[in-house]
């Protein structure tokens, strides 16, 4: 009987490096290789993301923020 019968294989992580895997890595080199793969995967995900709901700055002078001159009394 498995210790984690209700956990899917994709939810299991190596106890040493934290990368999702079916079985723990057997060596430090295995963890390092898995971490390099995960870094590459996340860089690919981040490269494909685009900001949502970001408005472009106004280009017209009429929409620009008015300048305020501060003076000391």
N, C-alpha and C positions, 0 to 999 in steps of 0.2 A: 504494500500500500504506500502510495506517495505521501510525503509530508505536506505537500501543497496540492491537493486534488482538484480544487476549484480555480486555480490560477492558470491562465493560459500561458503557453511557452513564451509568448512575446512580452509577458509581464514579469518574467524572471530576470534577475540581474546578477552579474558576477559580484560576489561579496567583496572582492578586492578592489575593482575599479569602477563598479556601478554600471557598466555597459550591459544592455539587454543581451542575454544569451541563454541557451538551453542548459549549458553546463558551465561551471566556473572555469576560468582560464587556468591552465596548469603551471604557467610561469609568468614572471614579470614581463618578459618579452611578448607573451600572448596578450597581456593586458595593454601594453604599449601599442601593439599593432591594432588592437580593437579600438583603442582611443583615437589613433590616427584615422581609422576608417570613420569613426563617429564624427570627428572634426570635419573631415571631408564631406560627409553627408549633410551636416548642419550648415556648412558654408554654401553648399548647393541650394539648400532650402532658403537661406537668407538672401542669396543672390537672386532668387526668383520672386521675392516679396516686393510688393509695391505699397507705399503708404496709402491708407484708406482715409478718406475724408479730409485730406489736407488741402486747404485752399491756397491758391496762388496769391502772392502779394499783388496789390493793385498797381497798375502801371500808369494810370492817369494821374495827373497832378491834382485833379479835383477830388480824387479819392484818397490822396496821400494824407497822412496825419499832419495837422497844422503845427507849425513850429511855435513855441512859446518862449518869450524872452523873460527871464527872471531878473529882477532888480532888487537890491537891498534898500530898505527905507531907513 
